[in-house]
Every structure is written in structure tokens, then in C-alpha cells.
């Protein structure tokens, strides 16, 4: 009888060990799935970024934290006035955020402080904070290739953008994604309007 009781206790103990191992395996698997999904989302869907500087004021401010949508441009084309994020080519791990003004195939020029597209004043450009003091490389007409974009900061006189040779014209491959949601500061949290 005592031997039978010991056998039952051993079986219960083994059963408990198996149950603990199963639960532990379940947790490890759960953590691996969460880490894997997080990696996929941050690599292919979205990325958190922080605005540093005043080049996009009044739309975005220094210190704003954003989620960048990296998926939209895999299925659709960038549009005029989209706020985009792209890597700065002369400094590693530095990203710029600007607004698309010129689209592929268009001719862009900045004359007398205003942007012109194909010789016509871009009257719908209500985002620029002021008349541009410096035309930069856009003082002469720039015709964009089929995968090129011309970008400006909203705070036009305090922005390094496509007028500056260090930024220049962007290609489609340069575009990391589209600014999507402001997550901080909390009182300004929400989806970013592009038009």
C-alpha cells in the first residue's frame, strides 16, 4: 500500500514537472513571438522618431515624437504635401523630416521666395511659414526624374531641404516613410494631417 502511494506521488510529481515545463515553454514561445512581431513592425510597418529642430514648425515642433508609416509607400506613391522622413546622407543615424513639394517629372523652381511647379506658382502651398529668402539650387529650374522628389521644411527660412546641396533632390528609395501619428506631447497626440 505504501509502495502504491509512493508510485502515485512520483506520478503526480512528474506530472507537475511536465506541467511547469509546458507552461515555461509556452511563455518562452510567447516572448519570442512578441519580439518577432515587434521586429517585423519596426522594420517594415512603422518606426518611432523624434523631431529635432524647428524646420517643420508650425506643423511639427522640436521634441515631438512620431510614428513613421513605412508601409504606405510600398503600395502607393508619395503625394504632394506628404510629410516624409528620410536619412541624412552625411551623418549616420540622422533623419530629416520635410514636406514633399515637387513630384516626379515636374520642374521645380523657387523665384522671388515662392515655389513654382512647371512654371506655375504653387498657390495651394499654405504650409510655408514665410516667403523664402534663399532659393538655393532651386534658383534655376530643376526637372525631376521619374523617381525624384523635391522637399521643403514648413519653416522655410530655417530648414535644410532640397534647396541645400547637402540634402538635394530625393529619390523614392531615400524615403523611409510618411509621418503618421504624433505620440508625444500627449496634448497634441493624434494622426498627422498632410493636407
C-alpha positions as CSV (number, residue, x, y, z in Angstrom):
1,X,0.0,0.0,0.0
2,X,2.8,2.4,0.9
3,X,4.6,1.5,-2.3
4,X,1.5,2.2,-4.3
5,X,1.1,5.6,-2.6
6,X,4.8,6.4,-3.4
7,X,4.2,5.5,-7.1
8,X,1.2,7.8,-7.1
9,X,3.2,10.6,-5.6
10,X,6.0,10.1,-8.1
11,X,3.5,10.3,-11.0
12,X,1.9,13.4,-9.6
13,X,5.4,15.0,-9.2
14,X,6.3,14.0,-12.8
15,X,3.0,15.4,-14.0
16,X,3.6,18.7,-12.1
17,X,7.1,18.9,-13.6
18,X,5.7,18.4,-17.1
19,X,3.1,21.0,-16.5
20,X,5.7,23.5,-15.3
21,X,7.9,22.7,-18.4
22,X,4.9,23.2,-20.7
23,X,4.0,26.5,-19.1
24,X,7.6,27.7,-19.3
25,X,7.8,26.6,-22.9
26,X,4.5,28.5,-23.6
27,X,5.9,31.7,-22.0
28,X,9.2,31.4,-24.0
29,X,7.3,30.9,-27.2
30,X,5.0,33.8,-26.4
31,X,8.0,36.1,-25.7
32,X,9.7,35.0,-29.0
33,X,6.5,35.7,-30.9
34,X,6.2,39.2,-29.4
35,X,9.8,40.0,-30.1
36,X,9.5,38.7,-33.6
37,X,6.3,40.7,-34.3
38,X,7.9,43.9,-32.8
39,X,10.9,43.4,-35.1
40,X,8.7,43.0,-38.2
41,X,6.5,46.0,-37.3
42,X,9.5,48.3,-36.6
43,X,11.3,47.1,-39.7
44,X,8.5,47.0,-42.3
45,X,5.5,48.8,-40.9
46,X,6.4,51.7,-38.5
47,X,9.2,53.4,-36.7
48,X,9.3,55.8,-33.9
49,X,11.2,59.0,-34.5
50,X,11.8,62.3,-32.7
51,X,11.7,65.8,-34.3
52,X,14.8,67.7,-33.5
53,X,14.9,71.4,-34.5
54,X,12.4,73.9,-35.8
55,X,12.4,73.3,-39.6
56,X,8.8,71.9,-39.7
57,X,7.2,74.5,-37.4
58,X,4.3,75.2,-37.1
59,X,3.2,71.8,-38.2
60,X,5.7,69.8,-36.0
61,X,7.7,71.1,-33.1
62,X,11.1,70.3,-31.6
63,X,10.7,67.3,-29.3
64,X,7.6,65.9,-31.0
65,X,7.7,62.1,-31.1
66,X,6.2,60.5,-34.1
67,X,5.4,57.1,-35.6
68,X,6.5,56.9,-39.2
69,X,4.4,54.7,-41.5
70,X,6.9,52.7,-43.6
71,X,4.2,50.6,-45.3
72,X,2.1,53.1,-47.4
73,X,4.8,53.8,-50.0
74,X,5.2,50.1,-50.7
75,X,1.6,50.1,-52.1
76,X,1.1,53.7,-53.3
77,X,3.0,56.7,-54.5
78,X,4.0,59.7,-52.3
79,X,1.8,62.7,-52.8
80,X,2.4,66.4,-52.8
81,X,2.4,67.8,-49.2
82,X,3.1,64.4,-47.6
83,X,5.4,64.8,-44.6
84,X,8.2,62.3,-45.1
85,X,11.2,61.1,-43.2
86,X,14.5,60.3,-44.9
87,X,18.1,59.6,-43.8
88,X,20.5,62.4,-44.0
89,X,23.3,61.1,-46.2
90,X,26.2,62.8,-44.5
91,X,25.5,61.8,-40.9
92,X,24.7,58.2,-39.8
93,X,21.6,57.6,-37.8
94,X,20.3,61.1,-38.6
95,X,16.9,61.5,-40.2
96,X,15.3,64.6,-41.7
97,X,11.6,65.3,-41.8
98,X,10.2,67.5,-44.6
99,X,7.2,68.1,-46.8
100,X,7.1,66.9,-50.5
101,X,6.6,69.8,-52.8
102,X,7.8,68.6,-56.2
103,X,6.8,65.2,-57.8
104,X,8.5,63.0,-60.4
105,X,8.5,64.6,-63.9
106,X,7.8,68.1,-62.6
107,X,10.1,71.1,-63.0
108,X,10.6,73.0,-59.7
109,X,11.9,76.5,-59.2
110,X,12.0,79.0,-56.3
111,X,11.6,82.5,-57.6
112,X,11.1,85.7,-55.5
113,X,10.6,83.5,-52.4
114,X,7.8,81.3,-53.9
115,X,7.7,77.7,-55.2
116,X,6.8,77.2,-58.9
117,X,5.9,73.9,-60.4
118,X,6.1,73.6,-64.2
119,X,6.3,77.4,-64.4
120,X,3.1,77.9,-62.3
121,X,3.0,79.4,-58.8
122,X,2.2,76.7,-56.3
123,X,-0.7,78.6,-54.8
124,X,-2.0,75.7,-52.7
125,X,1.2,75.7,-50.7
126,X,-0.2,77.0,-47.5
127,X,2.4,75.3,-45.3
128,X,5.3,77.6,-45.7
129,X,5.7,79.8,-42.7
130,X,7.1,82.7,-44.8
131,X,8.5,83.8,-48.1
132,X,11.8,82.0,-48.8
133,X,14.9,84.2,-48.5
134,X,17.1,81.7,-50.3
135,X,16.4,79.8,-53.4
136,X,19.5,77.6,-53.2
137,X,19.9,75.2,-56.0
138,X,16.2,75.8,-56.9
139,X,17.0,79.3,-58.2
140,X,17.4,77.6,-61.6
141,X,14.6,75.2,-62.9
142,X,15.1,71.7,-61.6
143,X,13.4,69.0,-63.7
144,X,12.8,65.9,-61.5
145,X,13.4,62.4,-62.9
146,X,10.7,59.7,-62.7
147,X,11.6,58.7,-59.2
148,X,12.7,62.1,-57.7
149,X,11.1,64.4,-55.2
150,X,11.7,68.0,-54.1
151,X,11.1,68.7,-50.4
152,X,10.9,71.8,-48.2
153,X,10.6,72.3,-44.5
154,X,7.5,74.3,-43.4
155,X,9.7,76.8,-41.6
156,X,11.3,77.7,-45.0
157,X,14.0,80.1,-43.8
158,X,15.2,77.8,-41.1
159,X,15.3,74.5,-43.0
160,X,17.9,72.4,-44.7
161,X,15.9,70.9,-47.5
162,X,16.1,70.2,-51.3
163,X,17.4,73.8,-51.9
164,X,20.5,72.9,-50.0
165,X,23.0,70.8,-51.9
166,X,23.8,68.7,-48.8
167,X,20.1,67.4,-49.0
168,X,19.3,68.0,-52.6
169,X,16.7,66.0,-54.7
170,X,15.5,62.8,-53.1
171,X,14.8,59.5,-54.8
172,X,12.0,57.2,-54.0
173,X,14.5,54.9,-52.3
174,X,15.5,57.7,-50.0
175,X,12.0,57.9,-48.5
176,X,11.9,56.0,-45.2
177,X,8.2,56.6,-44.8
178,X,5.4,59.1,-44.1
179,X,4.9,60.8,-40.7
180,X,1.7,59.1,-39.4
181,X,0.9,59.7,-35.7
182,X,2.2,62.2,-33.1
183,X,2.5,60.2,-29.8
184,X,4.1,63.0,-27.7
185,X,3.4,65.5,-26.4
186,X,0.2,64.0,-25.2
187,X,-1.9,67.1,-25.6
188,X,-1.0,67.1,-29.3
189,X,-1.3,63.3,-29.8
190,X,-3.1,62.2,-32.9
191,X,-2.9,61.4,-36.6
192,X,-0.8,64.0,-38.6
193,X,-2.8,65.7,-41.3
194,X,-0.9,66.0,-44.6
195,X,-3.4,68.2,-46.5
